[in-house]
């Protein structure tokens, strides 16, 4: 029996519980850590108690197989869209690939692997290679959200390599894909739009188009408010801080850095905390 530790971690973060909070009265914090990071099997009593506290079904975290299936890729996508990149990576690391993969499955697998390489490992060479395979994979059946994410990821990876022409092309392609397919309805359509707005905002900032960058951030934050979401909100505030800094607005810069750091801490986004702290040090600023 295999335990899907990534599912437990994602459910814990949604409830804003620390590992110690989840473990209280059930097991040790170390046991929860083993469950989440190493898919460690435990007694069924502990597993049932953990699931009860998280309000999830034990069946959701018990897996009997590691064969690559469309459902496994959907599980990985769900975790990525919940900003649980580690959980997404764990699922991808436990599945087996083979010659029997269809073109659609290959595209989905390459896309998710590219997103992990970009977001978790910051391995731009690997991300570009994976997104390239996903984008160039033979299209079979209907266009889907994975193709959009592959286009967007390809653009973002080139952006981070300062290949602005390629970045602009693929990010624009992602925007055109959304605009040309209004009939595409997907549970993560909102999140995909927010990722696109963030990428467009970062690109606009790099092109010194501060007014457009700020407009894109405002649009993203408005979508978040309208839908009661917190998805990548710390990243939007961090981008707003960078725009304010570029425009010489010190008070606004400190304000948005403070908000971004508070949210990143609350949501246990350690990578974002490191990025924000690095900017505070680089800009020699003091924030509350």
Secondary structure by P-SEA (a helix, b strand, c coil): cccaaaaaaaaaaaacccccccccccccaaaaaaaccccccccaaaaaaaaaaacccccccccccccccaaaaaaaaaaaaacaaaaaaaaaaaccccccccaaaaaaaaaaaaaaaaccccaaaaaaaaaaaaaaccccccccaaaaaaaaaaaaaaaaacaaaaaaaaaaaaaaaaaacccccccaaaaaaaaaaaaaaaaaaaacaaaaaaaaaaaaaaaaaaaccccaaaaaaaaaaaaaaaaccaaaaaaaaaaaaaaaaaacaaaaaaaaaaaaaaaccccc
